Amino acid sequence: MAQVHFGPRQKPPLDGSVRSAAYSFIDKLREDDTAPGLHIEPISGAADPRIRTGRVTRFWRAVLTKFSMPSGDTHYIYLGTYPHDDAIELAKKVVVRVNPLSGITELVDADRLSMPEIHERTTIPSEKPKPPTSLPGADPFVPTSLLVDRFGISMTDLLALGVHEGLATLAVTARTQDELADVVVDADAPAWQQEVLLDLGTGSPLDDVRTRYQLGAAAGDSDEDVVAALAHPASRLEFSYIQDDQAMRAAIEDDDFGRWRVFLHPEQQDYAFTPRSGAFRLSGGAGTGKTVVLLHRARHLARANPDARIVLTTYNKTLAEALRENLRLLDRTIPVVDEPGTAGVFIGTVDAVSWRLLARSRVNGLPVDAAVEAVFGTLRGTRSNALDTSPDSAWRTALSRAGFDLPDSLRNPGFLAAEYVTVILPARITALDAYLTVARTGRGVALDRTRRRAVWEVIEAYRALSAEKGTTDYNEKAILAAAALDLAAAAGVSRPADHVLVDEAQDLTPSRLLLLRALVTPGPDDLYLAEDSRQRIYVPRVVLAQHGIAVRGRSRRLTLNYRTTAQNLDLATTVLDGSDLADMEGGAVAAPADRSARSGPPPQLIGLDSLEAAYESAAHILRGWLERDLAPETLCVLVRSGEEGAQLTDELTLRGLPVLAVGSKQVPGPGRISVMTMHRSKGMEFRNVILFGLTPEATSTQLAFLPDGDKPDALQRERALLYVATTRARDELVVMWDGERSDLLPVRV
Ligand SMILES: Nc1ncnc2c1ncn2[C@@H]1O[C@H](COP(=O)(O)OP(=O)(O)OP(=O)(O)O)[C@@H](O)[C@H]1O
């Protein structure tokens, strides 16, 4: 039986019918590579003596390289399926080799290899880039090289890393990150070289890059050496060993959207597979593959121990459903279970976890009555597990009964709910005395004793109201479940999970974080949190250590953006300029040095005179995209509020467009353009996106009723929301407003 690896993706991708033929060819190759029907043949005059072609159909040929191992095993690298003549032409000129300087397997064009490698060369090319010719009459302009002049990285350094001479020569002429991105995106170079250059271009020191990509001299170039080097983390950016049928099908059939299933960046591999000694925080900007890492890690842990009880969770149902769907796509053999505490992967929102634990408290041995006492200080009547949920209006009702001494600005359900969720519940405060002295870390509005007394009256009214009705809100459920788990653990009952993996952790309230902490005994691979503090749009700032989650020394950051083009990423990061950003450890979020490996058109910013004109313009743009044969479900329009979304859906429908209003119960669907709020779009992605209605009022109405002290954080969350929205587009982004444009939009674009 032959072992088949997959090489760099073929361009353009194969059509559907040829894909099935290619799939069955590879299947047969794996079974028996000597089968005569496969016609595995060398090509005379080929640059690489290992090259072979094989017969896929009468018209199509596969291009492969063959390696014979001393053990007698045979390995092939599949390089794609092409029409007969193209296959022969390609087979003659490509070479698969281990780069002698980096130790990474790469596919290269033999013509480009004709240049000598650095260790063979006697002269080193010029250190300085050639200045571009200046236009007559232009300002005298001294060009600088981003890599050489700004970061002190010379051509010699690049060559010593193993970067090909042609690419290195162009790279040192780039003066800005954009120019470098263009050079890299246009270059037909091995992926590891492109990513190393992008990394250097954002200021990563040479040594860091060498370590990150594990660059080092190759052992040799024998068959065995090349096959061994395929396992190098950076080779796995483009080469993949196909272990099972499903992965093989994915490698052949998926378009770019599916690459994450097979090809992980070396850093992603590290974060997905390396064991961790305790709670771990993976941060990274939008589109850097945090969810992808989480899915691979869930699969890895489930495969490593089929008895492991794994919880894969996030904050809303739409995202939890996407996790479920994507884990199924990644590996349908992973058992997905209905209850946390069962061997396999439980996928659901954090609220679903607390609800299920409380609903099955007897079976799970959870002392809910004792937990109720610990959290509320008193038993809450007969329905102490309180599965029914308090209505959203409960704060308003509580305010109608108490807190009359509070100033109007604080007689505000939003302010009181935030005080309850961020201060009172996590500290398990049950009486006024404790509330009068508690540290209200991170709260924007200061409260003296008189005001605290008045706030406490409202809290008591809120609690009395829900005790009357036998209800709890979801933060209460989370803290009750956490308290019950802690009490049970103290009595010797084991906690219900072995590994907890969390996506979008920046949007979880303290009660929910405390529940996650309580699900699993502290220890190796216990909690794994993926988060991006720049995308915190729901909750006030939270510091993990304050809730028992110690990640010090176990935090890492992803910086390569796979989703957003460099042009759109530039707009998105500019939206956050000047923000006061803190991460979940309480430190400043590292300056956004994210880079994108993709390039596209600049975002369009369109101001219209009236709302009517804006509807017309949005309809016109969408029609244009449909005429270019873009599938409706890959397009999306984002708005700030649900009402705007409903109105826009009607207006676009009237104009004959197939739109779908996406909400909590409606997911995006085939054949329809999604219209949804920016909040709902979190974690999703589309090919092209319109941001509609970016006016100053879109922000100011959200802040109008907040107390002054809470406004800065709320404004920060508005910026974060815009960052989320601008990073949903893979290719094209249009930003529209009618009348005045939002002052959150950068002046310079
Ligand atoms: N190694 C990879 N190869 C190819 N595509 C990748 C890779 N990693 C991630 N992607 C793609 O990048 C996009 C973003 O990935 P993902 O959703 O995991 O990012 P994220 O960091 O969770 O983003 P967000 O914070 O916006 O939710 C997806 O389309 C995913 O398929």
The ligand as an SDF file (V2000), in Angstrom:
LIG
                    3D

 31 33  0  0  0  0  0  0  0  0999 V2000
   -4.4990   27.4360    8.1430 N   0  0  0  0  0  0  0  0  0  0  0  0
   -5.4800   27.9550    7.4210 C   0  0  0  0  0  0  0  0  0  0  0  0
   -5.4950   27.7790    6.0970 N   0  0  0  0  0  0  0  0  0  0  0  0
   -6.4600   28.3080    5.3370 C   0  0  0  0  0  0  0  0  0  0  0  0
   -7.5050   29.0280    5.8180 N   0  0  0  0  0  0  0  0  0  0  0  0
   -7.5360   29.2210    7.1440 C   0  0  0  0  0  0  0  0  0  0  0  0
   -6.5460   28.7080    8.0190 C   0  0  0  0  0  0  0  0  0  0  0  0
   -6.8590   29.0810    9.2700 N   0  0  0  0  0  0  0  0  0  0  0  0
   -8.0060   29.7910    9.1920 C   0  0  0  0  0  0  0  0  0  0  0  0
   -8.4120   29.8670    7.9220 N   0  0  0  0  0  0  0  0  0  0  0  0
   -9.6030   30.5370    7.4090 C   0  0  0  0  0  0  0  0  0  0  0  0
   -9.6290   31.8580    7.9260 O   0  0  0  0  0  0  0  0  0  0  0  0
  -10.9570   32.2510    8.1980 C   0  0  0  0  0  0  0  0  0  0  0  0
  -11.0280   32.7350    9.6170 C   0  0  0  0  0  0  0  0  0  0  0  0
  -10.8090   31.6500   10.5090 O   0  0  0  0  0  0  0  0  0  0  0  0
  -11.5020   31.6210   11.9410 P   0  0  0  0  0  0  0  0  0  0  0  0
  -12.9680   31.8390   11.8060 O   0  0  0  0  0  0  0  0  0  0  0  0
  -11.0100   30.4300   12.6670 O   0  0  0  0  0  0  0  0  0  0  0  0
  -10.8470   32.9410   12.5640 O   0  0  0  0  0  0  0  0  0  0  0  0
  -11.1390   33.6150   13.9390 P   0  0  0  0  0  0  0  0  0  0  0  0
   -9.8300   34.0860   14.4420 O   0  0  0  0  0  0  0  0  0  0  0  0
  -11.9240   32.7030   14.8290 O   0  0  0  0  0  0  0  0  0  0  0  0
  -12.0140   34.8510   13.4620 O   0  0  0  0  0  0  0  0  0  0  0  0
  -13.1030   35.7410   14.2520 P   0  0  0  0  0  0  0  0  0  0  0  0
  -12.3940   36.2630   15.4730 O   0  0  0  0  0  0  0  0  0  0  0  0
  -13.4270   36.8210   13.2890 O   0  0  0  0  0  0  0  0  0  0  0  0
  -14.2470   34.8590   14.5800 O   0  0  0  0  0  0  0  0  0  0  0  0
  -11.8150   31.0490    7.9020 C   0  0  0  0  0  0  0  0  0  0  0  0
  -12.3300   31.1780    6.5900 O   0  0  0  0  0  0  0  0  0  0  0  0
  -10.8720   29.8850    7.9400 C   0  0  0  0  0  0  0  0  0  0  0  0
  -11.2980   28.8520    7.0980 O   0  0  0  0  0  0  0  0  0  0  0  0
  1  2  1  0
  2  3  1  0
  2  7  2  0
  3  4  2  0
  4  5  1  0
  5  6  2  0
  6  7  1  0
  6 10  1  0
  7  8  1  0
  8  9  2  0
  9 10  1  0
 10 11  1  0
 11 12  1  0
 11 30  1  0
 12 13  1  0
 13 14  1  0
 13 28  1  0
 14 15  1  0
 15 16  1  0
 16 17  2  0
 16 18  1  0
 16 19  1  0
 19 20  1  0
 20 21  2  0
 20 22  1  0
 20 23  1  0
 23 24  1  0
 24 25  2  0
 24 26  1  0
 24 27  1  0
 28 29  1  0
 28 30  1  0
 30 31  1  0
M  END
$$$$
